[in-house]
Amino acid sequence: MYFAALLARTEDGWEASDTELLDNVETLSDLADLAREAAAEDDTVLVLIEQEDAWFGVVRIDGEDDPRIYVSDAAAAARSSYGEILLTDELLGREPGEDEADLDSLDLDGTEDGEDEDDDDSEGGASAEAVPHGPVGDVEILDDLGVSHKELKALSEDALTEIAEALGASEVLETVR
Protein backbone atom coordinates (compact mmCIF):
# COMPACT_ATOMS: atom_id res chain seq x y z
CA MET A 1 0.00 0.00 0.00
CA TYR A 2 1.35 3.40 -0.99
CA PHE A 3 0.69 6.87 0.29
CA ALA A 4 1.82 10.03 -1.47
CA ALA A 5 1.16 13.64 -0.54
CA LEU A 6 2.31 17.09 -1.54
CA LEU A 7 3.10 19.59 1.20
CA ALA A 8 3.36 23.13 -0.11
CA ARG A 9 4.71 25.87 2.15
CA THR A 10 2.71 29.07 2.06
CA GLU A 11 2.85 32.28 4.06
CA ASP A 12 0.04 30.81 6.22
CA GLY A 13 1.84 27.51 6.87
CA TRP A 14 1.75 24.19 5.06
CA GLU A 15 -1.01 23.03 2.73
CA ALA A 16 -1.38 19.35 1.89
CA SER A 17 -2.90 17.49 -1.00
CA ASP A 18 -2.87 13.82 -1.78
CA THR A 19 -1.89 12.68 -5.21
CA GLU A 20 -2.18 9.62 -7.35
CA LEU A 21 1.34 9.58 -8.72
CA LEU A 22 0.82 6.71 -11.12
CA ASP A 23 -2.00 8.58 -12.88
CA ASN A 24 -0.01 11.78 -13.37
CA VAL A 25 3.68 10.97 -13.12
CA GLU A 26 6.06 8.76 -15.05
CA THR A 27 9.38 10.58 -14.50
CA LEU A 28 11.08 12.75 -11.90
CA SER A 29 10.54 15.71 -14.22
CA ASP A 30 6.78 15.04 -14.22
CA LEU A 31 6.85 14.86 -10.43
CA ALA A 32 8.72 18.18 -10.16
CA ASP A 33 6.22 19.81 -12.54
CA LEU A 34 3.30 18.50 -10.47
CA ALA A 35 4.91 19.86 -7.29
CA ARG A 36 5.59 23.26 -8.86
CA GLU A 37 1.92 23.52 -9.85
CA ALA A 38 1.00 23.10 -6.17
CA ALA A 39 3.39 25.86 -5.06
CA ALA A 40 2.41 29.42 -4.45
CA GLU A 41 5.07 31.43 -6.29
CA ASP A 42 8.46 29.76 -5.76
CA ASP A 43 7.76 28.35 -2.30
CA THR A 44 9.04 25.00 -1.12
CA VAL A 45 7.04 21.90 -1.97
CA LEU A 46 7.72 18.49 -0.46
CA VAL A 47 6.52 15.28 -2.03
CA LEU A 48 6.26 12.58 0.63
CA ILE A 49 5.94 8.98 -0.50
CA GLU A 50 5.82 5.79 1.53
CA GLN A 51 5.25 2.14 0.91
CA GLU A 52 3.89 0.75 4.15
CA ASP A 53 6.87 -0.13 6.33
CA ALA A 54 9.27 -0.86 3.46
CA TRP A 55 10.62 2.61 2.53
CA PHE A 56 9.85 6.29 2.29
CA GLY A 57 11.01 9.07 0.05
CA VAL A 58 11.13 12.86 0.20
CA VAL A 59 11.42 15.05 -2.87
CA ARG A 60 11.97 18.75 -2.30
CA ILE A 61 11.31 21.34 -4.96
CA ASP A 62 12.33 24.95 -4.34
CA GLY A 63 11.15 27.08 -7.24
CA GLU A 64 12.93 26.18 -10.47
CA ASP A 65 15.87 24.47 -8.71
CA ASP A 66 16.53 20.82 -9.48
CA PRO A 67 14.60 18.46 -7.20
CA ARG A 68 16.43 17.21 -4.13
CA ILE A 69 15.71 13.59 -3.23
CA TYR A 70 16.10 11.33 -0.22
CA VAL A 71 15.08 7.65 -0.20
CA SER A 72 15.26 5.66 3.04
CA ASP A 73 16.00 2.28 1.41
CA ALA A 74 17.03 2.27 -2.24
CA ALA A 75 16.85 -1.50 -2.66
CA ALA A 76 13.28 -1.62 -1.35
CA ALA A 77 12.28 1.41 -3.43
CA ALA A 78 13.74 -0.14 -6.58
CA ARG A 79 11.12 -2.86 -6.32
CA SER A 80 8.25 -0.37 -6.67
CA SER A 81 6.97 1.83 -9.45
CA TYR A 82 7.07 4.92 -7.22
CA GLY A 83 10.63 4.16 -6.23
CA GLU A 84 11.75 3.86 -9.83
CA ILE A 85 10.67 7.48 -10.35
CA LEU A 86 12.97 8.65 -7.53
CA LEU A 87 15.98 6.41 -8.14
CA THR A 88 17.70 8.36 -10.88
CA ASP A 89 21.10 7.39 -12.24
CA GLU A 90 22.56 10.50 -10.61
CA LEU A 91 21.08 9.58 -7.22
CA LEU A 92 22.53 6.07 -7.49
CA GLY A 93 25.91 7.38 -8.63
CA ARG A 94 26.02 5.69 -12.00
CA GLU A 95 26.20 6.72 -15.62
CA PRO A 96 22.86 7.24 -17.41
CA GLY A 97 21.54 3.95 -18.78
CA GLU A 98 24.02 1.84 -16.78
CA ASP A 99 22.30 -1.16 -15.17
CA GLU A 100 18.95 0.10 -16.46
CA ALA A 101 18.04 -3.43 -17.49
CA ASP A 102 18.36 -4.53 -13.86
CA LEU A 103 15.51 -2.27 -12.74
CA ASP A 104 13.46 -2.99 -15.86
CA SER A 105 13.64 -6.75 -15.29
CA LEU A 106 12.15 -6.46 -11.82
CA ASP A 107 8.47 -7.13 -11.34
CA LEU A 108 6.67 -4.73 -9.01
CA ASP A 109 7.03 -7.27 -6.21
CA GLY A 110 10.80 -6.99 -6.60
CA THR A 111 11.52 -10.35 -8.17
CA GLU A 112 13.04 -10.80 -11.58
CA ASP A 113 10.83 -12.36 -14.23
CA GLY A 114 10.57 -16.08 -13.52
CA GLU A 115 12.42 -15.86 -10.21
CA ASP A 116 11.01 -16.96 -6.86
CA GLU A 117 10.63 -14.29 -4.19
CA ASP A 118 12.69 -16.41 -1.79
CA ASP A 119 15.83 -16.29 -3.96
CA ASP A 120 18.75 -14.66 -2.13
CA ASP A 121 20.24 -11.55 -3.74
CA SER A 122 23.46 -12.12 -1.82
CA GLU A 123 24.62 -14.50 -4.55
CA GLY A 124 26.10 -11.49 -6.32
CA GLY A 125 23.31 -10.81 -8.80
CA ALA A 126 23.64 -7.65 -10.86
CA SER A 127 20.51 -6.08 -9.37
CA ALA A 128 21.93 -6.40 -5.86
CA GLU A 129 25.03 -4.49 -6.94
CA ALA A 130 23.11 -1.88 -8.95
CA VAL A 131 20.97 -0.54 -6.10
CA PRO A 132 22.41 -0.19 -2.61
CA HIS A 133 20.58 -1.29 0.49
CA GLY A 134 19.90 1.62 2.80
CA PRO A 135 19.43 5.34 2.32
CA VAL A 136 20.48 7.32 -0.75
CA GLY A 137 20.22 10.94 -1.70
CA ASP A 138 20.38 14.29 0.05
CA VAL A 139 20.39 13.58 3.79
CA GLU A 140 20.31 17.32 4.50
CA ILE A 141 17.11 17.80 2.51
CA LEU A 142 15.09 18.85 5.59
CA ASP A 143 17.82 20.34 7.82
CA ASP A 144 16.60 23.93 7.42
CA LEU A 145 13.00 22.81 8.07
CA GLY A 146 13.71 21.24 11.46
CA VAL A 147 14.61 17.63 10.64
CA SER A 148 18.35 17.04 10.90
CA HIS A 149 20.11 14.49 8.73
CA LYS A 150 20.65 12.29 11.80
CA GLU A 151 16.93 12.37 12.60
CA LEU A 152 16.01 11.69 8.99
CA LYS A 153 18.24 8.61 8.79
CA ALA A 154 16.79 7.30 12.08
CA LEU A 155 13.16 7.46 10.89
CA SER A 156 11.43 4.24 9.98
CA GLU A 157 7.85 3.00 10.36
CA ASP A 158 5.96 6.27 10.85
CA ALA A 159 8.45 8.51 9.06
CA LEU A 160 6.03 10.75 7.18
CA THR A 161 4.04 11.52 10.32
CA GLU A 162 7.23 12.34 12.20
CA ILE A 163 8.44 14.60 9.38
CA ALA A 164 5.08 16.38 9.28
CA GLU A 165 5.17 16.87 13.07
CA ALA A 166 8.63 18.45 12.87
CA LEU A 167 7.39 20.78 10.12
CA GLY A 168 4.27 21.70 12.07
CA ALA A 169 2.16 20.12 9.34
CA SER A 170 0.85 16.96 10.98
CA GLU A 171 -2.78 18.11 11.02
CA VAL A 172 -2.81 19.04 7.33
CA LEU A 173 -1.08 15.77 6.38
CA GLU A 174 -3.65 13.76 8.33
CA THR A 175 -6.48 15.43 6.41
CA VAL A 176 -5.26 13.81 3.18
CA ARG A 177 -4.32 10.42 4.62
N, C-alpha and C positions, 0 to 999 in steps of 0.2 A: 504494500500500500504506500502510495506517495502522497506527499503534501508539498505544495509550492505556493508561496505568497510573495507579493511585492510590498515592500515597506518604503514609502516615499517620505522624505523629510520635508516638512513645510515650515513656514514661520509659526504655525500654531501647534507644531509637534509632528508626530508620525501619522501617516494615513496608510491603511493596509487594504490590499485587495488580493483575492485569491486568483489563481490563473491556471488554466489548463494548458500547460506547456506543449503537450504533444499536438494540440490542435493548432497552435499558433507559431511554434518554434521548431526549427530543424537544425539551426546552427547557433553558435555563440553570438554572431552578428545579429541574428533575428532576436535573440534574447535581449541583447543590449538595446536594440531599437524599441522593443516592447517596454523595457524599463524606462527609457527616455521619454516615451509617450506618457508614462504615469507621473513624470516629474513636473513640478512647477518650476519653470525657468530652468536653471542648471543645478538644481538641488540634488543631493545624494539620494540614490535609490538603491535599496538592497533587495536582491532576489534570494529568498531562503528556500532551500529544497531539502527534503529528507525522505529517505526510504526506511520506514519503520525504524528498527534499531540497527540497521546495517551501516548507514553513512548519512552525512549531511553535507551540504555545500552552501557557500555564501558567494554571491557575485555582487560586486559593488560597482556602480556606475556613477561617476561624478561628471556631469555635463557631457562634453564630447571626448573626454579622456578615454583611453582604452579600458575595458573592463578589468577589474582586479578579481581574482578567483582564489577561493580556498575550498579544498575538498578534504573531509576528515579521513577517508580511507579510499585511496585511488583504486585499489584492486576490487573492492566491493562496488564502487561507482562504475567501473568499467563493465560490469555485468548488467547495467541498466541503461535504458534509452536516455533517461535524463542525464546520467553520468557521462555518457558519450558526448553530450553537448558541451560539458564543462572541461573534459579532459583533452585539451588541445595539445598539439605536438610541443608547442612552446612550454606549456605547463609541465609536461612530462620530460622536458629536456632532451627532445630528440628532433631530428631533421623532419620537415614536412613529408608525409607519406611513408616514413620509416615505420615498420611494424604495423601499418594500417590494416593489413590482412588479419592480424591477430585479433583486433577488436571486431572486425567485420565477421569473423568466423564464430564469434560467440553468440549463442542464443541469449534471449533476454534473461534466462535463468542462470546465465554465467557458464554454461557448459558449451563445449565445442560441438558442432554438428556430429551426431552419432556417438558422442562420448557420455558415459555415465556420470551423474553428479558426484558420485563417491570417488572418482579418480583423483589422485593426489597431484597437485601442481608442483610439488617439490621435486619431481623427477627431472626438472630442468627444462620444461616445456617453454616454447618461445613466448607464450602469453604471460607466463609468470615473470619472465625477465622484462617484458615490455612495460608493464604497469606495476609500480612499486606498491607494496602493502604499506598502509599508513598514510599520514597526511601529506598533501602536496599543495603547493601554491603559496600565496601571500599570507603568511601567518600574522602580519601586522595590519591586516585589512580592517580591523575594527578597533585598533589601539586608540585612535582619537575619538572614538565614540563610547569608550568606557569598558571595552573588553580587551584585555591585554592578550598578547600572543600566548603567554603561558596558560591563561584561563581558556582561551580558544582551543588549544591543543588538549586540555583536560576534559572538555565537554564530551558527553557521549549520548546516553539515551534520550534525554529531554533537552537537547542542545538548542533547538530553535526557541523554546520557551525561555531558557536561561539567557539567550542573546537578547530576546525581546525585553525581558525584565531589566537587563543592564542598560538598554536603550531607553527605558521608560515607555515601551510600546507594547507591553504584554496584553493590555486590555484590547487594543485595536487588532492585535494578531489573533486573539481568541475569537473575535467577532467573525473572522473569515475561516476559522478552523472547522 
